[in-house]
Each structure stands twice: as structure tokens, then as C-alpha cells.
Amino acid sequence: MLIHGDQDIRVPIEHAFAMRKALQAADKPVEWIEIDESAHGTGSLETRVELYEGLLGFLDKHLQ
């Protein structure tokens, strides 16, 4: 699972795009969450909810 804020200047989103592309090229499954208007962290309640809902869904799917 890759989670990235589209406004991150510490780790530009292009790095996440490259990682996703490399995983797809290696035939590895990739789950992707791009958080709009978010930098390196999740500042607002709305972005934290988006992050944690995605993370919980991912864990629920893969931890059985």
C-alpha cells in the first residue's frame, strides 16, 4: 500500500508514482491512496479519516 500527499515537498509525489510504476512492472499488487491537499503528514481531520479508513480497509483485507 502506498499513501502519499499530493502537496508533499519533503518526498515529492513523483517518487511514489515511480514506486507504483516499478511495482506494477514487477507484477506486484499495489493499493494506492493519494491524499489531496496534504503534505508530508495528515494535518486535517478529513485527511486523517481518509488515511485511516484506507489503512483499516487494507489491513482488514490482508490480515486474516
Predicted model as a PDB file, atoms N, CA, C, CB and O in Angstrom, pLDDT in the B-factor column:
MODEL        1                                                                  
ATOM      1  N   MET A   1       0.839  -1.162   0.000  1.00 94.00           N  
ATOM      2  CA  MET A   1       0.000   0.000   0.000  1.00 94.00           C  
ATOM      3  C   MET A   1       0.889   1.232   0.000  1.00 94.00           C  
ATOM      4  CB  MET A   1      -0.957  -0.006   1.204  1.00 94.00           C  
ATOM      5  O   MET A   1       1.809   1.351   0.809  1.00 94.00           O  
ATOM      6  N   LEU A   2       0.607   2.133  -0.904  1.00 94.00           N  
ATOM      7  CA  LEU A   2       1.312   3.405  -0.970  1.00 94.00           C  
ATOM      8  C   LEU A   2       0.324   4.520  -0.648  1.00 94.00           C  
ATOM      9  CB  LEU A   2       1.965   3.620  -2.373  1.00 94.00           C  
ATOM     10  O   LEU A   2      -0.759   4.599  -1.228  1.00 94.00           O  
ATOM     11  N   ILE A   3       0.714   5.368   0.278  1.00 90.00           N  
ATOM     12  CA  ILE A   3      -0.113   6.513   0.667  1.00 90.00           C  
ATOM     13  C   ILE A   3       0.757   7.746   0.534  1.00 90.00           C  
ATOM     14  CB  ILE A   3      -0.685   6.363   2.135  1.00 90.00           C  
ATOM     15  O   ILE A   3       1.870   7.798   1.058  1.00 90.00           O  
ATOM     16  N   HIS A   4       0.238   8.744  -0.177  1.00 91.00           N  
ATOM     17  CA  HIS A   4       1.070   9.926  -0.395  1.00 91.00           C  
ATOM     18  C   HIS A   4       0.212  11.174  -0.511  1.00 91.00           C  
ATOM     19  CB  HIS A   4       1.928   9.757  -1.651  1.00 91.00           C  
ATOM     20  O   HIS A   4      -0.842  11.160  -1.148  1.00 91.00           O  
ATOM     21  N   GLY A   5       0.671  12.246   0.107  1.00 87.00           N  
ATOM     22  CA  GLY A   5       0.013  13.542  -0.023  1.00 87.00           C  
ATOM     23  C   GLY A   5       0.462  14.225  -1.305  1.00 87.00           C  
ATOM     24  O   GLY A   5       1.646  14.215  -1.639  1.00 87.00           O  
ATOM     25  N   ASP A   6      -0.470  14.806  -2.010  1.00 87.00           N  
ATOM     26  CA  ASP A   6      -0.116  15.404  -3.305  1.00 87.00           C  
ATOM     27  C   ASP A   6       0.652  16.723  -3.170  1.00 87.00           C  
ATOM     28  CB  ASP A   6      -1.373  15.637  -4.119  1.00 87.00           C  
ATOM     29  O   ASP A   6       1.160  17.241  -4.164  1.00 87.00           O  
ATOM     30  N   GLN A   7       0.742  17.272  -1.955  1.00 86.00           N  
ATOM     31  CA  GLN A   7       1.469  18.527  -1.737  1.00 86.00           C  
ATOM     32  C   GLN A   7       2.770  18.308  -0.965  1.00 86.00           C  
ATOM     33  CB  GLN A   7       0.586  19.520  -0.984  1.00 86.00           C  
ATOM     34  O   GLN A   7       3.357  19.269  -0.469  1.00 86.00           O  
ATOM     35  N   ASP A   8       3.224  17.076  -0.858  1.00 89.00           N  
ATOM     36  CA  ASP A   8       4.428  16.751  -0.092  1.00 89.00           C  
ATOM     37  C   ASP A   8       5.660  17.323  -0.788  1.00 89.00           C  
ATOM     38  CB  ASP A   8       4.568  15.218   0.085  1.00 89.00           C  
ATOM     39  O   ASP A   8       5.943  16.981  -1.936  1.00 89.00           O  
ATOM     40  N   ILE A   9       6.396  18.198  -0.090  1.00 88.00           N  
ATOM     41  CA  ILE A   9       7.637  18.718  -0.667  1.00 88.00           C  
ATOM     42  C   ILE A   9       8.857  18.009  -0.081  1.00 88.00           C  
ATOM     43  CB  ILE A   9       7.743  20.230  -0.431  1.00 88.00           C  
ATOM     44  O   ILE A   9       9.946  18.083  -0.652  1.00 88.00           O  
ATOM     45  N   ARG A  10       8.689  17.326   1.046  1.00 92.00           N  
ATOM     46  CA  ARG A  10       9.801  16.579   1.638  1.00 92.00           C  
ATOM     47  C   ARG A  10      10.111  15.348   0.789  1.00 92.00           C  
ATOM     48  CB  ARG A  10       9.472  16.164   3.095  1.00 92.00           C  
ATOM     49  O   ARG A  10      11.273  15.059   0.506  1.00 92.00           O  
ATOM     50  N   VAL A  11       9.086  14.642   0.394  1.00 91.00           N  
ATOM     51  CA  VAL A  11       9.218  13.487  -0.504  1.00 91.00           C  
ATOM     52  C   VAL A  11       8.236  13.730  -1.650  1.00 91.00           C  
ATOM     53  CB  VAL A  11       8.925  12.098   0.247  1.00 91.00           C  
ATOM     54  O   VAL A  11       7.046  13.444  -1.514  1.00 91.00           O  
ATOM     55  N   PRO A  12       8.718  14.250  -2.769  1.00 92.00           N  
ATOM     56  CA  PRO A  12       7.815  14.581  -3.876  1.00 92.00           C  
ATOM     57  C   PRO A  12       7.002  13.370  -4.343  1.00 92.00           C  
ATOM     58  CB  PRO A  12       8.612  15.144  -5.046  1.00 92.00           C  
ATOM     59  O   PRO A  12       7.486  12.238  -4.344  1.00 92.00           O  
ATOM     60  N   ILE A  13       5.774  13.635  -4.733  1.00 92.00           N  
ATOM     61  CA  ILE A  13       4.859  12.565  -5.132  1.00 92.00           C  
ATOM     62  C   ILE A  13       5.379  11.785  -6.340  1.00 92.00           C  
ATOM     63  CB  ILE A  13       3.486  13.143  -5.444  1.00 92.00           C  
ATOM     64  O   ILE A  13       4.975  10.645  -6.564  1.00 92.00           O  
ATOM     65  N   GLU A  14       6.267  12.393  -7.110  1.00 95.00           N  
ATOM     66  CA  GLU A  14       6.857  11.681  -8.250  1.00 95.00           C  
ATOM     67  C   GLU A  14       7.580  10.415  -7.793  1.00 95.00           C  
ATOM     68  CB  GLU A  14       7.831  12.599  -9.009  1.00 95.00           C  
ATOM     69  O   GLU A  14       7.639   9.435  -8.536  1.00 95.00           O  
ATOM     70  N   HIS A  15       8.131  10.429  -6.576  1.00 95.00           N  
ATOM     71  CA  HIS A  15       8.795   9.228  -6.034  1.00 95.00           C  
ATOM     72  C   HIS A  15       7.773   8.105  -5.836  1.00 95.00           C  
ATOM     73  CB  HIS A  15       9.508   9.551  -4.684  1.00 95.00           C  
ATOM     74  O   HIS A  15       8.045   6.944  -6.140  1.00 95.00           O  
ATOM     75  N   ALA A  16       6.611   8.466  -5.330  1.00 94.00           N  
ATOM     76  CA  ALA A  16       5.560   7.463  -5.125  1.00 94.00           C  
ATOM     77  C   ALA A  16       5.038   6.942  -6.461  1.00 94.00           C  
ATOM     78  CB  ALA A  16       4.402   8.056  -4.301  1.00 94.00           C  
ATOM     79  O   ALA A  16       4.771   5.749  -6.606  1.00 94.00           O  
ATOM     80  N   PHE A  17       4.894   7.844  -7.441  1.00 96.00           N  
ATOM     81  CA  PHE A  17       4.473   7.411  -8.776  1.00 96.00           C  
ATOM     82  C   PHE A  17       5.485   6.414  -9.354  1.00 96.00           C  
ATOM     83  CB  PHE A  17       4.317   8.632  -9.721  1.00 96.00           C  
ATOM     84  O   PHE A  17       5.098   5.408  -9.948  1.00 96.00           O  
ATOM     85  N   ALA A  18       6.775   6.697  -9.178  1.00 97.00           N  
ATOM     86  CA  ALA A  18       7.828   5.807  -9.694  1.00 97.00           C  
ATOM     87  C   ALA A  18       7.793   4.451  -8.988  1.00 97.00           C  
ATOM     88  CB  ALA A  18       9.218   6.456  -9.518  1.00 97.00           C  
ATOM     89  O   ALA A  18       7.971   3.410  -9.620  1.00 97.00           O  
ATOM     90  N   MET A  19       7.562   4.475  -7.683  1.00 97.00           N  
ATOM     91  CA  MET A  19       7.478   3.211  -6.930  1.00 97.00           C  
ATOM     92  C   MET A  19       6.283   2.396  -7.381  1.00 97.00           C  
ATOM     93  CB  MET A  19       7.386   3.481  -5.418  1.00 97.00           C  
ATOM     94  O   MET A  19       6.389   1.185  -7.573  1.00 97.00           O  
ATOM     95  N   ARG A  20       5.147   3.053  -7.550  1.00 97.00           N  
ATOM     96  CA  ARG A  20       3.949   2.345  -8.023  1.00 97.00           C  
ATOM     97  C   ARG A  20       4.198   1.739  -9.399  1.00 97.00           C  
ATOM     98  CB  ARG A  20       2.735   3.300  -8.073  1.00 97.00           C  
ATOM     99  O   ARG A  20       3.828   0.592  -9.649  1.00 97.00           O  
ATOM    100  N   LYS A  21       4.816   2.493 -10.279  1.00 98.00           N  
ATOM    101  CA  LYS A  21       5.103   2.004 -11.627  1.00 98.00           C  
ATOM    102  C   LYS A  21       6.049   0.800 -11.581  1.00 98.00           C  
ATOM    103  CB  LYS A  21       5.713   3.127 -12.485  1.00 98.00           C  
ATOM    104  O   LYS A  21       5.854  -0.174 -12.309  1.00 98.00           O  
ATOM    105  N   ALA A  22       7.068   0.870 -10.729  1.00 98.00           N  
ATOM    106  CA  ALA A  22       8.022  -0.240 -10.608  1.00 98.00           C  
ATOM    107  C   ALA A  22       7.342  -1.489 -10.061  1.00 98.00           C  
ATOM    108  CB  ALA A  22       9.196   0.155  -9.701  1.00 98.00           C  
ATOM    109  O   ALA A  22       7.602  -2.593 -10.541  1.00 98.00           O  
ATOM    110  N   LEU A  23       6.483  -1.330  -9.073  1.00 97.00           N  
ATOM    111  CA  LEU A  23       5.761  -2.480  -8.528  1.00 97.00           C  
ATOM    112  C   LEU A  23       4.835  -3.099  -9.570  1.00 97.00           C  
ATOM    113  CB  LEU A  23       4.957  -2.066  -7.296  1.00 97.00           C  
ATOM    114  O   LEU A  23       4.754  -4.322  -9.694  1.00 97.00           O  
ATOM    115  N   GLN A  24       4.146  -2.254 -10.311  1.00 97.00           N  
ATOM    116  CA  GLN A  24       3.262  -2.760 -11.364  1.00 97.00           C  
ATOM    117  C   GLN A  24       4.061  -3.479 -12.444  1.00 97.00           C  
ATOM    118  CB  GLN A  24       2.452  -1.611 -11.985  1.00 97.00           C  
ATOM    119  O   GLN A  24       3.625  -4.514 -12.949  1.00 97.00           O  
ATOM    120  N   ALA A  25       5.226  -2.942 -12.804  1.00 98.00           N  
ATOM    121  CA  ALA A  25       6.077  -3.579 -13.815  1.00 98.00           C  
ATOM    122  C   ALA A  25       6.588  -4.931 -13.340  1.00 98.00           C  
ATOM    123  CB  ALA A  25       7.258  -2.673 -14.167  1.00 98.00           C  
ATOM    124  O   ALA A  25       6.829  -5.830 -14.145  1.00 98.00           O  
ATOM    125  N   ALA A  26       6.753  -5.071 -12.022  1.00 98.00           N  
ATOM    126  CA  ALA A  26       7.197  -6.343 -11.437  1.00 98.00           C  
ATOM    127  C   ALA A  26       6.018  -7.265 -11.153  1.00 98.00           C  
ATOM    128  CB  ALA A  26       7.982  -6.092 -10.147  1.00 98.00           C  
ATOM    129  O   ALA A  26       6.182  -8.306 -10.517  1.00 98.00           O  
ATOM    130  N   ASP A  27       4.835  -6.891 -11.620  1.00 98.00           N  
ATOM    131  CA  ASP A  27       3.623  -7.683 -11.438  1.00 98.00           C  
ATOM    132  C   ASP A  27       3.240  -7.868  -9.970  1.00 98.00           C  
ATOM    133  CB  ASP A  27       3.799  -9.030 -12.081  1.00 98.00           C  
ATOM    134  O   ASP A  27       2.744  -8.921  -9.567  1.00 98.00           O  
ATOM    135  N   LYS A  28       3.481  -6.823  -9.184  1.00 96.00           N  
ATOM    136  CA  LYS A  28       3.121  -6.844  -7.767  1.00 96.00           C  
ATOM    137  C   LYS A  28       1.850  -6.022  -7.570  1.00 96.00           C  
ATOM    138  CB  LYS A  28       4.285  -6.292  -6.880  1.00 96.00           C  
ATOM    139  O   LYS A  28       1.692  -4.970  -8.190  1.00 96.00           O  
ATOM    140  N   PRO A  29       0.958  -6.482  -6.726  1.00 93.00           N  
ATOM    141  CA  PRO A  29      -0.266  -5.708  -6.483  1.00 93.00           C  
ATOM    142  C   PRO A  29       0.055  -4.425  -5.723  1.00 93.00           C  
ATOM    143  CB  PRO A  29      -1.296  -6.550  -5.696  1.00 93.00           C  
ATOM    144  O   PRO A  29       0.894  -4.415  -4.822  1.00 93.00           O  
ATOM    145  N   VAL A  30      -0.613  -3.365  -6.094  1.00 95.00           N  
ATOM    146  CA  VAL A  30      -0.389  -2.075  -5.441  1.00 95.00           C  
ATOM    147  C   VAL A  30      -1.734  -1.450  -5.097  1.00 95.00           C  
ATOM    148  CB  VAL A  30       0.444  -1.124  -6.348  1.00 95.00           C  
ATOM    149  O   VAL A  30      -2.609  -1.308  -5.951  1.00 95.00           O  
ATOM    150  N   GLU A  31      -1.877  -1.085  -3.847  1.00 94.00           N  
ATOM    151  CA  GLU A  31      -3.030  -0.288  -3.452  1.00 94.00           C  
ATOM    152  C   GLU A  31      -2.511   1.120  -3.229  1.00 94.00           C  
ATOM    153  CB  GLU A  31      -3.747  -0.866  -2.162  1.00 94.00           C  
ATOM    154  O   GLU A  31      -1.460   1.309  -2.616  1.00 94.00           O  
ATOM    155  N   TRP A  32      -3.242   2.104  -3.723  1.00 94.00           N  
ATOM    156  CA  TRP A  32      -2.766   3.477  -3.787  1.00 94.00           C  
ATOM    157  C   TRP A  32      -3.781   4.425  -3.176  1.00 94.00           C  
ATOM    158  CB  TRP A  32      -2.470   3.875  -5.229  1.00 94.00           C  
ATOM    159  O   TRP A  32      -4.967   4.379  -3.505  1.00 94.00           O  
ATOM    160  N   ILE A  33      -3.309   5.283  -2.287  1.00 90.00           N  
ATOM    161  CA  ILE A  33      -4.144   6.362  -1.771  1.00 90.00           C  
ATOM    162  C   ILE A  33      -3.352   7.655  -1.955  1.00 90.00           C  
ATOM    163  CB  ILE A  33      -4.542   6.127  -0.252  1.00 90.00           C  
ATOM    164  O   ILE A  33      -2.261   7.819  -1.408  1.00 90.00           O  
ATOM    165  N   GLU A  34      -3.917   8.553  -2.723  1.00 90.00           N  
ATOM    166  CA  GLU A  34      -3.331   9.885  -2.896  1.00 90.00           C  
ATOM    167  C   GLU A  34      -4.233  10.857  -2.143  1.00 90.00           C  
ATOM    168  CB  GLU A  34      -3.192  10.283  -4.434  1.00 90.00           C  
ATOM    169  O   GLU A  34      -5.416  10.998  -2.453  1.00 90.00           O  
ATOM    170  N   ILE A  35      -3.656  11.518  -1.157  1.00 86.00           N  
ATOM    171  CA  ILE A  35      -4.443  12.412  -0.319  1.00 86.00           C  
ATOM    172  C   ILE A  35      -4.316  13.830  -0.857  1.00 86.00           C  
ATOM    173  CB  ILE A  35      -3.986  12.338   1.165  1.00 86.00           C  
ATOM    174  O   ILE A  35      -3.233  14.415  -0.853  1.00 86.00           O  
ATOM    175  N   ASP A  36      -5.433  14.371  -1.317  1.00 78.00           N  
ATOM    176  CA  ASP A  36      -5.461  15.719  -1.881  1.00 78.00           C  
ATOM    177  C   ASP A  36      -5.180  16.764  -0.812  1.00 78.00           C  
ATOM    178  CB  ASP A  36      -6.812  15.994  -2.542  1.00 78.00           C  
ATOM    179  O   ASP A  36      -5.608  16.647   0.336  1.00 78.00           O  
ATOM    180  N   GLU A  37      -4.448  17.787  -1.229  1.00 75.00           N  
ATOM    181  CA  GLU A  37      -4.155  18.942  -0.377  1.00 75.00           C  
ATOM    182  C   GLU A  37      -3.500  18.544   0.940  1.00 75.00           C  
ATOM    183  CB  GLU A  37      -5.427  19.712  -0.097  1.00 75.00           C  
ATOM    184  O   GLU A  37      -3.784  19.127   1.986  1.00 75.00           O  
ATOM    185  N   SER A  38      -2.625  17.551   0.879  1.00 79.00           N  
ATOM    186  CA  SER A  38      -1.919  17.092   2.066  1.00 79.00           C  
ATOM    187  C   SER A  38      -0.431  17.065   1.786  1.00 79.00           C  
ATOM    188  CB  SER A  38      -2.417  15.703   2.504  1.00 79.00           C  
ATOM    189  O   SER A  38       0.002  16.704   0.692  1.00 79.00           O  
ATOM    190  N   ALA A  39       0.344  17.447   2.780  1.00 76.00           N  
ATOM    191  CA  ALA A  39       1.798  17.448   2.641  1.00 76.00           C  
ATOM    192  C   ALA A  39       2.367  16.137   3.184  1.00 76.00           C  
ATOM    193  CB  ALA A  39       2.422  18.665   3.378  1.00 76.00           C  
ATOM    194  O   ALA A  39       1.813  15.067   2.934  1.00 76.00           O  
ATOM    195  N   HIS A  40       3.462  16.221   3.921  1.00 78.00           N  
ATOM    196  CA  HIS A  40       4.141  15.016   4.403  1.00 78.00           C  
ATOM    197  C   HIS A  40       3.357  14.339   5.519  1.00 78.00           C  
ATOM    198  CB  HIS A  40       5.543  15.359   4.891  1.00 78.00           C  
ATOM    199  O   HIS A  40       3.516  13.140   5.745  1.00 78.00           O  
ATOM    200  N   GLY A  41       2.537  15.071   6.198  1.00 74.00           N  
ATOM    201  CA  GLY A  41       1.701  14.498   7.250  1.00 74.00           C  
ATOM    202  C   GLY A  41       0.237  14.680   6.889  1.00 74.00           C  
ATOM    203  O   GLY A  41      -0.103  15.159   5.806  1.00 74.00           O  
ATOM    204  N   THR A  42      -0.599  14.296   7.799  1.00 69.00           N  
ATOM    205  CA  THR A  42      -2.033  14.475   7.579  1.00 69.00           C  
ATOM    206  C   THR A  42      -2.523  15.502   8.584  1.00 69.00           C  
ATOM    207  CB  THR A  42      -2.819  13.119   7.719  1.00 69.00           C  
ATOM    208  O   THR A  42      -2.765  15.184   9.748  1.00 69.00           O  
ATOM    209  N   GLY A  43      -2.666  16.719   8.128  1.00 72.00           N  
ATOM    210  CA  GLY A  43      -2.988  17.804   9.026  1.00 72.00           C  
ATOM    211  C   GLY A  43      -4.444  17.882   9.442  1.00 72.00           C  
ATOM    212  O   GLY A  43      -4.737  18.034  10.628  1.00 72.00           O  
ATOM    213  N   SER A  44      -5.347  17.782   8.509  1.00 82.00           N  
ATOM    214  CA  SER A  44      -6.755  17.994   8.841  1.00 82.00           C  
ATOM    215  C   SER A  44      -7.431  16.687   9.252  1.00 82.00           C  
ATOM    216  CB  SER A  44      -7.494  18.615   7.652  1.00 82.00           C  
ATOM    217  O   SER A  44      -6.962  15.591   8.945  1.00 82.00           O  
ATOM    218  N   LEU A  45      -8.536  16.844   9.948  1.00 87.00           N  
ATOM    219  CA  LEU A  45      -9.318  15.684  10.361  1.00 87.00           C  
ATOM    220  C   LEU A  45      -9.791  14.903   9.136  1.00 87.00           C  
ATOM    221  CB  LEU A  45     -10.521  16.120  11.222  1.00 87.00           C  
ATOM    222  O   LEU A  45      -9.774  13.672   9.137  1.00 87.00           O  
ATOM    223  N   GLU A  46     -10.206  15.610   8.109  1.00 85.00           N  
ATOM    224  CA  GLU A  46     -10.696  14.958   6.887  1.00 85.00           C  
ATOM    225  C   GLU A  46      -9.621  14.068   6.257  1.00 85.00           C  
ATOM    226  CB  GLU A  46     -11.160  16.015   5.871  1.00 85.00           C  
ATOM    227  O   GLU A  46      -9.914  12.946   5.844  1.00 85.00           O  
ATOM    228  N   THR A  47      -8.387  14.558   6.181  1.00 84.00           N  
ATOM    229  CA  THR A  47      -7.330  13.750   5.570  1.00 84.00           C  
ATOM    230  C   THR A  47      -6.932  12.580   6.463  1.00 84.00           C  
ATOM    231  CB  THR A  47      -6.108  14.615   5.272  1.00 84.00           C  
ATOM    232  O   THR A  47      -6.571  11.513   5.966  1.00 84.00           O  
ATOM    233  N   ARG A  48      -6.996  12.774   7.776  1.00 86.00           N  
ATOM    234  CA  ARG A  48      -6.694  11.653   8.680  1.00 86.00           C  
ATOM    235  C   ARG A  48      -7.743  10.559   8.561  1.00 86.00           C  
ATOM    236  CB  ARG A  48      -6.609  12.139  10.134  1.00 86.00           C  
ATOM    237  O   ARG A  48      -7.411   9.374   8.583  1.00 86.00           O  
ATOM    238  N   VAL A  49      -9.004  10.949   8.435  1.00 89.00           N  
ATOM    239  CA  VAL A  49     -10.073   9.962   8.259  1.00 89.00           C  
ATOM    240  C   VAL A  49      -9.853   9.183   6.969  1.00 89.00           C  
ATOM    241  CB  VAL A  49     -11.460  10.650   8.245  1.00 89.00           C  
ATOM    242  O   VAL A  49      -9.974   7.958   6.955  1.00 89.00           O  
ATOM    243  N   GLU A  50      -9.530   9.887   5.881  1.00 86.00           N  
ATOM    244  CA  GLU A  50      -9.263   9.223   4.594  1.00 86.00           C  
ATOM    245  C   GLU A  50      -8.106   8.241   4.725  1.00 86.00           C  
ATOM    246  CB  GLU A  50      -8.950  10.264   3.498  1.00 86.00           C  
ATOM    247  O   GLU A  50      -8.184   7.112   4.241  1.00 86.00           O  
ATOM    248  N   LEU A  51      -7.032   8.674   5.381  1.00 88.00           N  
ATOM    249  CA  LEU A  51      -5.857   7.823   5.568  1.00 88.00           C  
ATOM    250  C   LEU A  51      -6.207   6.574   6.375  1.00 88.00           C  
ATOM    251  CB  LEU A  51      -4.735   8.604   6.266  1.00 88.00           C  
ATOM    252  O   LEU A  51      -5.916   5.457   5.948  1.00 88.00           O  
ATOM    253  N   TYR A  52      -6.832   6.761   7.539  1.00 91.00           N  
ATOM    254  CA  TYR A  52      -7.095   5.627   8.417  1.00 91.00           C  
ATOM    255  C   TYR A  52      -8.178   4.690   7.880  1.00 91.00           C  
ATOM    256  CB  TYR A  52      -7.492   6.126   9.779  1.00 91.00           C  
ATOM    257  O   TYR A  52      -8.114   3.484   8.118  1.00 91.00           O  
ATOM    258  N   GLU A  53      -9.150   5.210   7.177  1.00 93.00           N  
ATOM    259  CA  GLU A  53     -10.132   4.321   6.551  1.00 93.00           C  
ATOM    260  C   GLU A  53      -9.466   3.450   5.490  1.00 93.00           C  
ATOM    261  CB  GLU A  53     -11.281   5.137   5.926  1.00 93.00           C  
ATOM    262  O   GLU A  53      -9.741   2.253   5.398  1.00 93.00           O  
ATOM    263  N   GLY A  54      -8.594   4.051   4.694  1.00 91.00           N  
ATOM    264  CA  GLY A  54      -7.868   3.271   3.692  1.00 91.00           C  
ATOM    265  C   GLY A  54      -6.963   2.239   4.327  1.00 91.00           C  
ATOM    266  O   GLY A  54      -6.904   1.097   3.872  1.00 91.00           O  
ATOM    267  N   LEU A  55      -6.258   2.631   5.374  1.00 93.00           N  
ATOM    268  CA  LEU A  55      -5.352   1.720   6.070  1.00 93.00           C  
ATOM    269  C   LEU A  55      -6.110   0.572   6.723  1.00 93.00           C  
ATOM    270  CB  LEU A  55      -4.547   2.476   7.122  1.00 93.00           C  
ATOM    271  O   LEU A  55      -5.691  -0.582   6.628  1.00 93.00           O  
ATOM    272  N   LEU A  56      -7.220   0.879   7.382  1.00 95.00           N  
ATOM    273  CA  LEU A  56      -8.017  -0.180   8.003  1.00 95.00           C  
ATOM    274  C   LEU A  56      -8.583  -1.148   6.967  1.00 95.00           C  
ATOM    275  CB  LEU A  56      -9.153   0.428   8.815  1.00 95.00           C  
ATOM    276  O   LEU A  56      -8.619  -2.356   7.198  1.00 95.00           O  
ATOM    277  N   GLY A  57      -9.023  -0.622   5.831  1.00 93.00           N  
ATOM    278  CA  GLY A  57      -9.513  -1.487   4.756  1.00 93.00           C  
ATOM    279  C   GLY A  57      -8.415  -2.403   4.235  1.00 93.00           C  
ATOM    280  O   GLY A  57      -8.649  -3.586   3.988  1.00 93.00           O  
ATOM    281  N   PHE A  58      -7.219  -1.852   4.069  1.00 94.00           N  
ATOM    282  CA  PHE A  58      -6.074  -2.638   3.609  1.00 94.00           C  
ATOM    283  C   PHE A  58      -5.734  -3.740   4.613  1.00 94.00           C  
ATOM    284  CB  PHE A  58      -4.853  -1.727   3.385  1.00 94.00           C  
ATOM    285  O   PHE A  58      -5.540  -4.894   4.228  1.00 94.00           O  
ATOM    286  N   LEU A  59      -5.663  -3.390   5.881  1.00 95.00           N  
ATOM    287  CA  LEU A  59      -5.342  -4.393   6.905  1.00 95.00           C  
ATOM    288  C   LEU A  59      -6.428  -5.450   7.019  1.00 95.00           C  
ATOM    289  CB  LEU A  59      -5.137  -3.721   8.259  1.00 95.00           C  
ATOM    290  O   LEU A  59      -6.128  -6.634   7.175  1.00 95.00           O  
ATOM    291  N   ASP A  60      -7.672  -5.041   6.943  1.00 95.00           N  
ATOM    292  CA  ASP A  60      -8.782  -5.991   7.005  1.00 95.00           C  
ATOM    293  C   ASP A  60      -8.710  -6.986   5.845  1.00 95.00           C  
ATOM    294  CB  ASP A  60     -10.129  -5.244   6.983  1.00 95.00           C  
ATOM    295  O   ASP A  60      -9.015  -8.167   6.010  1.00 95.00           O  
ATOM    296  N   LYS A  61      -8.311  -6.507   4.699  1.00 92.00           N  
ATOM    297  CA  LYS A  61      -8.213  -7.350   3.502  1.00 92.00           C  
ATOM    298  C   LYS A  61      -7.043  -8.336   3.590  1.00 92.00           C  
ATOM    299  CB  LYS A  61      -8.059  -6.476   2.255  1.00 92.00           C  
ATOM    300  O   LYS A  61      -7.152  -9.474   3.133  1.00 92.00           O  
ATOM    301  N   HIS A  62      -5.924  -7.896   4.180  1.00 91.00           N  
ATOM    302  CA  HIS A  62      -4.704  -8.691   4.105  1.00 91.00           C  
ATOM    303  C   HIS A  62      -4.317  -9.416   5.394  1.00 91.00           C  
ATOM    304  CB  HIS A  62      -3.592  -7.818   3.700  1.00 91.00           C  
ATOM    305  O   HIS A  62      -3.433 -10.272   5.372  1.00 91.00           O  
ATOM    306  N   LEU A  63      -4.953  -9.094   6.500  1.00 94.00           N  
ATOM    307  CA  LEU A  63      -4.653  -9.790   7.756  1.00 94.00           C  
ATOM    308  C   LEU A  63      -5.835 -10.668   8.142  1.00 94.00           C  
ATOM    309  CB  LEU A  63      -4.329  -8.779   8.893  1.00 94.00           C  
ATOM    310  O   LEU A  63      -6.796 -10.206   8.759  1.00 94.00           O  
ATOM    311  N   GLN A  64      -5.751 -11.916   7.776  1.00 78.00           N  
ATOM    312  CA  GLN A  64      -6.851 -12.828   8.083  1.00 78.00           C  
ATOM    313  C   GLN A  64      -6.346 -14.064   8.772  1.00 78.00           C  
ATOM    314  CB  GLN A  64      -7.604 -13.211   6.824  1.00 78.00           C  
ATOM    315  O   GLN A  64      -7.132 -14.949   9.108  1.00 78.00           O  
TER     316      GLN A  64                                                      
ENDMDL                                                                          
END                                                                             
